[in-house]
Amino acid sequence: MSVSIERRNAILANQAFTLPEAGAKISCSVLVVGGSTAAYAATLGALQAGADVCLAQPQPVFGGQFTTQALPNAEDNRLVRVGSRFKRLPQESFAMSVSQRGFRDRQRQLQTMEGQRLLKGESEGGNPLLTTPLAAARAMNEAIAPYLAEGKLILIPFAAPVAVLGREEKGQLLKVSGVAFQNTRSQHNFTVYSKITIEASELGDILAIGKIASRVGQEARAETMERCLPEAAHPDCQQAFAFGAAYEQPATGDAAPLTAPGGYGEAPWLQFQDLAHPDLNPSGESTSRSELGILSQAIQTFRDLYRKSTSVAPPPALETPTNQSSAKASSVKDKETAGLGKPSAQPGNLFYCAIDYTYGLLVGTSLKERRRHLRQARDRVRAYLYTLQDKGEESLKPRRDITWTPDGIALSPYVREARRGVALTQIQHDHIAKAFYRNQARSYCFPDSVGIGHYPYLEFYPAVHATQTPASESVRLRGNERRVLPFTLPLGALTPKKTDGLILSSKSIGTTHITNAAYRMHSVEWAIGEAGGHLAAFALKEGVRIRDVCQNQFLLRKFQGRLARNGIPLFWFDDIAHTDTDFEAIQVMAIAGVVGAKSPRTLHFDPAHVVSRAAIADTLIKLLEFKLIIPDQPTFTDVLRHHWAYGGIETLTAKVAMGGISEGKFFPSRSVTRQDLATLIGHFVPYALEAAFANTPLDSGLLRRRELSRILYKVLQVKLGIS
């Protein structure tokens, strides 16, 4: 099938979509449910790993936060962008995968500045990339189009899950075998059967519909063992959601009069006092027009975009795709470029805003209630924009071409918190907060890591008007309890504790109310989805269950190696890019706890540093999993009990594999050669010696940390039988 990239405004051509007839039954290997950023990343990851996929999503536009939610700010952190003191590397070369970096690069190419590629767009908020939802959607379309053409991807829009198919035998886990859907336009029901299903919806709907073990809102202390929680659970203590909007301040006479929503000034969520900036007084006069875009605590302005041309392409309606249509794709030349600063009165200034709705919840409520709150949340955005125009900012115009909606408001809300699955691993506050890792550069590194992420703070935007939770019972974090260190993504958090055939993704992984606040950001959600997609493909290829990959060391290390080989980082290093020839070896050896960071105080690996005798003893003991021998009396006068490698040195000495050099001294800091390491490997695992040095000279040259990881990774692969 030949698939046009675009029909209009980054929407795929009609022939790209499948619209099942009533009662239709579709089969696939991997079913991805949802329209989130993670849903797209999971789909792309599974396809890249060789699986066939069916993506059932609520809209015909991919991307979630990047597109349908109109959040152009990628929410990158500042802490890791400084690079390394050894070699300054771009953040995107080590803090995210090759796939995600490729997506970001393509956005820059598609959105140019005066005909030149947009290399940077850094803002005061620390965001290195800012493009429109159209640029993001086009980049996503291009990456997915070849798989549509090959028939590897079935793409179903307007799909709402209504039932989870599965069987639960006595004494066995629930095995998910598919999902029943309803087309929200035609109301037709259809079924998709799959070998593995990925829950990547924005609200965790599969968990609710399938009655799969999950949690909502703020947990009780006994549920998560997070000491900052109260004793009782509060399901209604949830984060607020927000609708984004894209509006332009066009040239004089090109504005569009806005109307107030019904109930304006009467309904609690439509009150002028709650919407207007303090500088905007009741008389309608503003102390500063430039301040109109600075919002009260309920409003967040994400970033501005400056449009070089004031001409606007005719906005298309979001049409229902038909399989019979042969509509010709149009190529829209977008001239918007990243800009900085607050919304101003300058003609052509385009700004995004996202307005929190704190008067209702989307999770744990009825479908009727959910729809009501979504309507009211959209009205709240309309009321804010009307207030701007009515009270002084007369020149406003919705950018319908950017949001695919007639009013410039996003297709979907930005959801900060969803229903979370009860997983094999629960990511807790003490896994990521700086308060628990004094003088360290990174937080806890899960040994089953399948990705990395970071966001500097645990931020909470509570739905204060919708909760009955007393303020004293709502979690409050201060200082280093709130600050977050670079963290990892455990495979166990993607694996439901009591369900097979299902992978948790998006905001439904095994986080808590607290830790979700860090794992919900753009780049982390991409990492979550990408890991889940590769996991599904790997489990199918190996013929094993998802939980088997978690619990079997052979499968786990093989999968982690596969991820690293595809340029997916597992461990935080800021001086090893995913294009490095030893990236896979360094990543897997670090996450396995064999060759880690040179110092816990930095994110550096320091690949060229020479390896010491103490380091060799320590790493070999870990790799070979020897039981430590810790004698009361030290064998060597220069390696006492408090030495960091005492156990490793004593253990290898006891096994007559490594001894002192002279006069009862070990000389732990003395450098070793490649030949020294070869001698030790030949002593313990002679069958791995040839493979270990296949790509490394076996000579008297000094051994470097890069080579140590490369050699020991080969030993590990031979030892476990990984080909």
C-alpha positions in Angstrom: 0.0 0.0 0.0 1.4 3.4 -1.0 0.7 5.9 1.9 0.8 9.6 1.3 2.5 11.3 4.3 -0.2 14.0 4.7 -3.7 14.7 3.7 -4.1 18.1 5.3 -2.2 19.6 8.2 -0.2 16.6 9.1 -3.2 14.2 9.2 -2.4 11.0 7.3 -4.2 10.2 4.1 -7.4 8.3 4.4 -6.1 5.1 3.0 -3.7 4.9 6.0 -6.6 4.2 8.4 -8.6 1.1 9.0 -12.2 1.6 10.0 -13.5 -1.9 11.1 -17.1 -2.7 10.2 -19.6 -3.6 13.0 -18.7 -6.9 14.5 -15.3 -7.1 12.8 -12.5 -9.2 14.3 -8.9 -8.2 13.7 -5.8 -10.2 14.8 -2.3 -8.9 15.4 0.8 -9.7 17.4 0.9 -6.5 19.4 -2.0 -4.2 20.2 -1.3 -0.7 21.4 -4.2 1.0 23.0 -4.2 4.8 23.4 -3.3 8.1 21.9 -0.5 9.1 24.3 3.1 9.9 23.5 4.0 6.5 24.9 1.4 4.8 22.6 3.3 6.2 19.5 6.7 5.3 20.9 5.5 1.8 21.8 4.2 1.3 18.3 7.3 2.6 16.6 9.5 0.5 19.0 7.6 -2.7 18.3 7.7 -2.1 14.6 11.4 -1.4 14.6 12.0 -4.6 16.5 10.2 -6.6 13.9 6.6 -7.1 15.3 3.4 -6.4 13.5 1.2 -3.9 15.4 -2.3 -2.6 15.6 -2.6 0.9 17.1 -6.1 1.8 18.3 -6.3 5.5 19.3 -8.9 8.1 19.9 -7.8 10.5 17.2 -6.3 10.2 13.7 -3.3 12.2 14.9 -0.3 10.6 16.7 1.7 11.9 19.5 -0.2 12.9 22.7 1.7 15.6 24.5 3.6 16.7 21.4 0.6 17.0 19.1 -3.0 16.5 20.2 -2.4 18.1 23.6 -0.7 21.1 22.1 2.2 21.1 24.6 5.2 22.3 22.5 7.6 22.5 25.4 9.4 19.2 25.7 10.0 19.8 29.4 13.7 18.9 29.3 15.8 19.3 32.4 18.8 21.5 32.8 20.9 19.4 35.1 22.2 17.0 32.5 22.6 19.5 29.7 25.9 20.8 30.9 27.6 17.8 29.4 30.8 16.2 30.7 34.1 17.8 31.9 35.9 15.2 29.8 34.0 15.7 26.6 31.1 18.0 26.2 28.3 16.0 24.5 24.9 17.3 23.4 22.2 16.2 25.9 20.2 14.4 23.2 23.2 12.1 22.5 23.1 10.5 26.0 19.9 11.4 27.8 17.5 9.8 25.3 17.4 7.1 22.6 18.6 7.3 19.0 14.9 7.0 18.0 13.8 10.0 20.1 16.7 12.1 19.1 15.9 11.3 15.4 12.3 12.5 16.0 13.6 15.7 17.5 16.1 16.3 14.7 13.3 15.8 12.1 11.2 18.4 13.9 14.0 20.9 13.6 14.3 20.1 9.9 10.6 20.4 9.2 10.3 23.7 11.1 12.9 26.1 9.7 13.9 29.6 10.6 14.3 31.8 7.5 14.9 28.7 5.4 17.6 27.4 7.7 17.4 24.3 9.9 16.3 25.1 13.4 19.4 24.0 15.4 18.4 25.5 18.7 15.6 27.3 20.4 16.6 27.4 24.0 14.2 29.3 26.3 14.5 30.6 29.8 12.7 27.4 30.9 15.5 25.2 29.8 13.9 23.7 26.7 16.3 23.0 23.8 13.6 22.3 21.3 10.4 24.1 20.6 8.3 23.4 17.5 4.6 23.4 16.6 2.3 20.3 16.9 2.3 20.2 13.1 6.1 19.7 12.9 5.9 17.0 15.6 3.0 15.3 13.8 4.8 15.4 10.4 7.9 13.9 11.9 5.9 11.1 13.5 4.0 10.4 10.3 7.1 10.1 8.3 8.7 7.5 10.7 5.5 5.4 10.8 4.6 5.6 7.1 6.9 2.8 5.8 5.4 0.3 8.2 1.9 1.2 7.0 3.1 0.8 3.4 4.5 -2.7 4.3 1.3 -3.7 6.0 3.0 -4.1 9.3 0.8 -1.6 11.0 -3.0 -1.4 11.3 -4.0 2.1 12.4 -7.5 2.5 13.8 -8.7 6.0 14.8 -11.7 7.0 16.9 -11.3 3.8 18.9 -12.6 3.7 22.6 -12.0 0.4 24.5 -15.1 -1.0 26.1 -14.1 -4.5 27.2 -10.9 -6.5 27.9 -10.8 -10.1 26.6 -9.0 -12.7 28.6 -9.2 -15.9 30.5 -8.4 -16.7 34.1 -8.0 -20.3 35.0 -8.1 -21.5 38.6 -4.7 -20.8 40.2 -3.5 -19.0 37.1 -2.9 -15.4 36.2 -5.4 -13.4 34.0 -4.2 -13.7 30.4 -5.3 -10.8 28.2 -6.0 -11.9 24.7 -7.5 -8.7 23.2 -9.7 -5.7 23.5 -13.2 -4.8 22.3 -13.7 -1.3 21.0 -16.4 1.1 19.9 -15.9 3.6 17.1 -16.8 6.9 18.6 -18.1 8.3 15.3 -20.1 5.4 13.9 -20.8 3.7 17.3 -19.8 0.4 15.6 -18.2 -2.3 17.9 -15.3 -4.4 16.8 -12.6 -6.6 18.4 -8.9 -6.8 18.2 -7.2 -10.0 19.3 -3.6 -9.9 20.2 -0.7 -11.9 21.6 0.4 -8.9 23.7 -1.5 -5.8 24.6 0.1 -2.5 25.6 -2.0 -0.2 27.9 -0.9 3.3 26.7 -4.1 5.3 27.1 -4.0 8.6 28.9 -6.2 7.5 31.8 -5.4 3.8 32.2 -8.8 2.8 30.8 -7.8 -0.8 30.1 -7.0 -1.3 33.8 -10.5 0.0 34.8 -12.4 -1.8 32.1 -10.6 -5.1 32.7 -10.8 -4.9 36.5 -7.0 -5.3 36.6 -5.3 -4.5 39.9 -4.7 -0.7 40.0 -4.5 2.4 42.2 -6.0 5.8 41.9 -4.9 9.1 43.5 -2.8 9.3 46.6 -2.1 5.9 48.3 -1.9 5.0 51.9 1.5 4.8 53.6 1.1 1.0 54.0 0.5 0.6 50.2 3.7 2.2 49.1 5.8 2.4 52.2 6.5 6.1 51.4 6.9 7.7 54.8 5.7 11.1 53.7 2.2 9.7 53.0 -0.7 9.7 55.5 -2.1 6.5 56.9 -5.3 6.6 54.8 -5.5 6.4 51.1 -7.2 9.3 49.2 -8.3 8.3 45.7 -9.7 11.7 45.0 -6.4 13.4 45.7 -5.3 13.7 42.1 -3.4 16.1 39.9 -5.5 18.5 37.8 -5.7 18.2 34.1 -5.4 21.0 31.5 -6.4 21.9 28.0 -3.9 23.7 25.9 -4.6 26.3 23.3 -2.8 28.0 20.4 -3.7 31.6 19.7 -2.1 34.4 17.6 -2.0 38.1 18.0 -2.4 38.9 14.3 -2.0 42.1 12.4 -4.6 44.8 13.0 -8.0 43.9 11.6 -7.3 40.2 11.3 -8.6 39.2 14.7 -11.5 36.9 15.4 -14.1 38.1 17.9 -14.4 35.5 20.7 -17.6 34.7 22.5 -18.0 33.8 26.2 -19.1 30.3 27.1 -22.5 29.8 28.7 -22.3 30.4 32.4 -19.4 32.9 32.1 -19.1 34.8 35.4 -21.5 32.4 37.1 -20.1 28.9 37.1 -17.2 28.5 39.6 -14.7 27.5 36.9 -15.7 30.5 34.7 -15.1 33.3 37.2 -13.3 36.4 35.9 -11.4 36.8 39.2 -10.0 33.3 38.8 -9.0 33.8 35.1 -7.6 37.3 34.9 -4.1 38.4 35.8 -3.9 40.7 38.9 -2.8 43.6 36.7 -6.0 43.4 34.7 -8.4 45.4 36.7 -12.3 45.3 36.7 -12.5 48.4 34.6 -10.9 46.5 31.7 -7.7 48.5 31.7 -4.4 46.7 31.9 -1.3 48.2 33.5 0.8 46.5 30.8 -0.4 44.8 27.6 2.6 42.5 27.7 1.4 41.2 31.0 -1.8 39.9 29.6 -0.1 36.6 28.8 1.3 36.2 32.3 -1.3 34.1 34.0 -2.6 33.6 37.6 -1.7 30.4 39.4 -4.4 28.5 37.4 -2.7 29.3 34.1 0.6 28.1 32.5 2.0 29.7 29.4 4.2 27.1 27.9 6.1 29.0 25.2 5.7 31.5 22.4 6.2 30.9 18.7 6.8 33.8 16.3 5.2 33.4 12.8 7.3 34.9 10.1 4.3 35.3 7.8 0.9 36.5 8.9 -0.9 34.5 6.3 -2.7 31.5 7.6 -3.6 28.4 5.6 -7.3 27.6 5.6 -8.0 25.4 8.7 -9.4 22.0 7.8 -12.1 20.1 9.7 -11.1 16.9 11.4 -12.8 14.6 9.0 -13.6 11.0 9.5 -11.2 8.9 7.4 -12.7 6.5 5.0 -11.0 3.5 3.5 -12.5 4.3 0.1 -11.2 7.9 -0.1 -8.4 8.7 -2.5 -7.9 12.2 -1.2 -4.6 13.8 -2.3 -2.2 14.8 0.4 -1.3 18.4 0.6 2.0 19.7 1.7 1.7 22.7 4.0 4.8 24.9 4.2 4.9 25.9 7.8 7.0 29.0 8.5 6.8 29.1 12.3 9.9 29.3 14.3 10.8 29.0 17.9 10.9 32.2 19.8 11.4 33.3 23.4 9.7 35.5 25.9 6.2 36.2 27.1 3.2 36.8 24.8 3.3 40.4 23.6 1.3 42.7 21.5 3.6 42.3 18.5 1.5 41.3 15.5 2.2 37.7 14.4 3.1 36.5 17.9 1.8 33.0 18.5 1.5 31.7 22.1 0.4 28.5 23.8 -1.3 28.4 27.1 -2.6 25.5 29.2 -5.2 26.2 31.8 -5.7 23.9 34.8 -9.1 22.5 35.6 -9.4 21.8 39.3 -13.2 21.3 39.6 -13.4 17.6 38.6 -11.6 14.3 38.1 -11.2 12.1 35.1 -10.0 9.0 36.9 -12.3 6.9 39.1 -15.5 8.7 37.9 -18.3 7.6 35.6 -18.0 8.2 31.8 -20.8 10.7 32.1 -18.9 12.7 34.7 -15.7 12.5 32.7 -17.4 14.0 29.6 -19.0 16.8 31.7 -15.7 17.8 33.2 -14.0 17.7 29.8 -16.6 20.1 28.4 -16.3 22.4 31.4 -12.5 22.3 31.1 -12.7 23.4 27.5 -15.1 26.2 28.4 -12.6 27.3 31.0 -10.0 27.9 28.3 -12.5 29.7 26.1 -13.4 31.9 29.1 -9.8 32.8 29.7 -9.2 33.8 26.1 -12.5 35.7 26.0 -11.4 37.5 29.1 -8.1 38.5 27.5 -9.9 39.9 24.5 -12.8 41.5 26.3 -10.6 43.3 28.9 -8.1 44.8 26.7 -6.4 42.3 24.4 -8.6 42.8 21.3 -6.3 41.3 18.8 -6.6 37.5 19.3 -7.2 34.8 16.8 -7.4 31.0 17.3 -4.8 29.0 15.3 -7.1 26.2 14.2 -4.5 24.9 11.7 -2.2 24.1 14.6 -4.6 22.3 16.9 -7.0 20.6 14.3 -10.0 22.2 16.1 -12.2 25.1 15.2 -11.5 27.0 18.4 -7.7 26.7 18.7 -8.1 24.5 21.8 -6.3 21.2 21.8 -8.0 18.0 20.7 -7.1 16.3 24.0 -6.4 17.4 27.5 -3.0 17.1 29.1 -3.5 14.5 31.8 -0.9 14.6 34.6 -2.1 11.5 36.5 -3.8 8.2 35.4 -4.9 5.0 36.9 -1.7 3.1 37.8 -1.2 -0.6 37.5 0.0 -2.7 40.4 3.3 -3.9 39.0 6.1 -6.3 39.9 8.2 -3.2 40.8 6.7 -0.1 42.4 8.8 3.1 41.9 8.8 4.9 45.2 9.8 8.3 46.5 13.0 6.9 48.0 14.0 5.6 44.6 14.4 9.0 43.0 14.4 11.9 45.5 17.7 13.7 46.2 17.0 13.5 50.0 17.9 9.8 49.9 21.1 10.1 47.9 23.4 12.6 49.7 26.3 13.8 47.5 25.3 11.6 44.6 24.7 12.5 41.0 22.1 9.8 40.2 19.3 8.1 42.1 18.8 4.3 42.6 19.7 2.4 39.5 17.3 -0.5 39.0 19.2 -3.7 37.9 16.4 -4.4 35.4 16.5 -0.9 33.9 15.1 -0.5 30.4 15.4 3.2 30.1 16.4 6.5 31.8 14.7 9.8 32.6 14.9 12.9 34.6 12.9 15.9 35.7 14.3 18.2 38.4 11.3 18.4 40.7 8.3 16.5 41.9 5.6 19.0 40.9 2.0 18.7 42.0 -1.0 20.6 40.6 -3.8 19.3 42.8 -7.4 19.3 41.7 -8.2 21.4 44.8 -11.9 22.0 44.1 -12.6 18.4 43.3 -11.1 16.6 46.3 -12.5 16.0 49.7 -9.0 15.3 51.1 -8.0 17.6 53.9 -5.1 19.8 53.2 -3.2 18.2 56.1 -3.6 14.8 54.4 -2.3 15.8 51.0 1.4 15.1 50.5 3.7 18.0 50.9 7.4 17.8 49.9 10.1 20.3 50.7 13.7 20.8 49.8 15.5 17.7 48.7 12.4 15.6 49.2 11.0 17.4 46.2 14.2 17.5 44.1 14.8 14.6 41.8 18.0 13.0 40.6 18.4 11.3 37.2 16.6 8.0 37.4 16.1 4.7 35.6 13.0 2.8 34.4 12.7 -0.7 35.8 11.2 -3.4 33.6 9.2 -4.6 36.6 7.2 -1.3 36.6 5.9 -2.2 33.1 4.9 -5.7 34.2 1.5 -6.2 36.0 1.8 -8.3 39.1 -1.2 -10.5 38.4 -1.8 -10.3 34.7 -0.1 -11.9 31.6 -0.2 -10.7 28.1 -0.3 -7.0 29.1 2.4 -4.3 29.3 1.9 -1.2 31.3 2.8 2.1 29.6 2.3 5.8 29.6 1.2 7.0 33.1 -0.1 3.6 34.1 3.2 2.0 35.0 4.1 1.0 38.5 4.7 4.5 39.9 3.0 6.1 42.9 1.1 9.3 43.2 4.4 10.9 44.1 6.8 9.4 41.6 4.4 9.7 38.7 5.1 13.5 39.0 8.5 12.9 37.5 7.8 10.0 35.1 5.0 11.8 33.3 7.1 14.2 31.3 7.5 14.1 27.5 10.9 12.5 27.0 10.3 10.0 29.9 6.9 8.9 28.5 8.6 8.3 25.1 11.2 6.1 26.9 8.5 4.2 28.7 6.6 3.5 25.4 9.7 2.6 23.5 10.8 0.1 26.1 7.3 -1.5 26.1 7.2 -1.8 22.3 10.7 -3.5 22.2 9.7 -5.7 25.2 6.6 -7.0 23.4 8.6 -7.8 20.2 11.3 -9.5 22.3 8.9 -11.6 24.3 7.2 -12.8 21.1 10.5 -13.6 19.4 11.8 -15.6 22.4 8.4 -17.3 23.0 8.3 -16.2 26.6 6.0 -14.2 29.0 6.7 -10.6 29.9 7.4 -11.6 33.5 9.9 -14.2 32.4 12.1 -11.4 31.0 12.0 -9.8 34.4 12.8 -12.8 36.4 15.3 -14.7 34.2 18.8 -13.2 34.2 19.6 -14.7 30.8 16.5 -13.1 29.2 17.0 -9.9 31.1 20.6 -9.3 30.0 19.8 -10.4 26.5 16.9 -7.9 26.3 19.0 -5.1 27.9 21.7 -5.7 25.3 19.1 -5.6 22.5 17.9 -2.2 23.8 21.4 -0.7 24.1 22.2 -2.0 20.7 19.3 0.0 19.4 20.6 3.1 21.0 18.4 3.1 24.1 20.3 4.2 27.3 19.8 2.2 30.5 22.2 3.9 32.9 23.1 7.6 33.3 26.4 8.6 31.8 26.9 12.0 30.3 30.2 11.2 28.5 29.1 8.2 26.5 26.9 8.9 23.5 24.5 6.2 22.1 26.6 6.4 18.9 29.7 5.2 20.8 31.0 1.9 19.6 31.1 0.5 23.1 27.7 2.0 24.2 26.1 -1.4 24.5 28.9 -3.0 26.6 29.2 0.1 28.9 25.5 0.3 29.4 24.9 -3.3 30.2 28.0 -3.7 32.4 26.9 -0.6 34.4 23.3 -1.6 34.9 24.5 -5.1 35.9 26.6 -3.5 38.6 29.9 -4.8 37.2 31.6 -1.7 35.8 29.8 1.4 37.1 30.5 5.1 37.4 34.0 6.1 38.3 32.5 8.2 41.1 28.9 8.3 42.4 29.3 12.1 42.6 29.2 12.7 38.9 27.5 11.3 35.8 30.8 10.5 34.2 32.0 7.1 33.0 35.5 8.4 32.1 36.1 5.7 29.4 39.8 6.5 28.9 40.8 6.2 32.6 43.3 3.5 33.4 42.0 0.5 35.4 43.6 -0.3 38.8 44.4 -3.7 40.4 41.7 -3.0 43.0 39.1 -2.3 40.3 40.0 -5.5 38.4 39.4 -7.5 41.6 36.1 -5.8 42.4 34.7 -6.2 38.9 35.7 -9.8 38.4 34.1 -10.9 41.7 30.8 -9.2 40.6 30.9 -10.6 37.1 31.6 -14.2 38.2 29.2 -13.9 41.2 31.7 -15.3 43.7 30.8 -15.3 47.4 32.8 -12.6 49.1 35.5 -13.7 51.5 36.0 -11.1 54.2 38.7 -12.2 56.7 39.0 -10.5 60.1 42.7 -10.0 59.5 43.8 -8.3 56.2 46.2 -10.2 54.0 47.9 -7.1 52.8 49.1 -4.1 54.8 47.9 -1.6 52.2 44.4 -3.1 51.8 42.6 -2.8 55.2 39.0 -3.7 56.0 37.7 -0.3 55.2 39.1 -0.3 51.7 36.3 -0.2 49.1 37.6 -3.3 47.3 38.6 -5.3 50.4 36.2 -8.2 49.7 37.1 -8.5 46.1 40.9 -8.5 46.7 40.7 -11.0 49.5 38.4 -13.3 47.5 40.6 -13.4 44.4 43.7 -13.9 46.7 42.0 -16.8 48.4 41.3 -18.4 45.0 45.0 -18.1 44.2 44.2 -15.9 41.2 45.7 -12.6 42.4 48.4 -12.0 45.0 50.5 -9.2 46.4 53.5 -7.7 44.6 56.1 -7.4 47.3 56.5 -7.4 51.1 52.9 -8.1 51.9 51.6 -5.3 49.9 48.9 -5.5 47.1 49.4 -2.0 45.6 45.7 -1.6 44.8 46.1 1.6 42.8 48.7 0.3 40.5 47.5 0.1 36.8 47.0 -3.3 35.1 47.5 -4.3 31.5 45.3 -6.1 29.0 47.5 -9.1 29.5 46.9 -9.1 33.2 43.2 -9.2 32.6 43.6 -12.0 30.0 45.5 -14.1 32.6 42.6 -13.8 35.1 40.0 -14.6 32.5 42.0 -17.5 31.3 42.2 -18.8 34.9 38.4 -18.5 35.7 36.6 -18.7 32.3 39.1 -20.0 29.7 36.4 -20.8 27.3 35.5 -17.1 27.0 39.1 -15.8 26.5 39.0 -15.8 22.7 35.7 -14.0 22.4 36.6 -11.6 25.2 39.6 -10.2 23.2 38.1 -10.5 19.7 38.0 -6.7 19.4 40.7 -5.8 21.8 44.5 -6.2 21.5 45.9 -8.8 23.9 49.2 -7.1 24.8 51.0 -5.3 27.6 49.2 -2.0 27.0 47.5 -0.4 29.9 43.9 -1.4 30.3 41.3 1.4 30.0 37.7 1.5 31.5 36.2 1.3 28.0 38.1 -1.8 27.2 37.3 -3.4 30.6 33.6 -3.0 29.9 34.0 -4.4 26.3 36.0 -7.4 27.4 33.8 -8.3 30.5 30.6 -7.9 28.4 31.9 -10.5 26.1 32.7 -12.8 29.0 29.1 -12.2 30.4 27.6 -13.1 27.0 29.6 -16.3 26.7 28.9 -17.2 30.4 25.1 -16.8 29.9 25.1 -18.3 26.4 23.9 -15.0 24.8 24.7 -15.0 21.1 
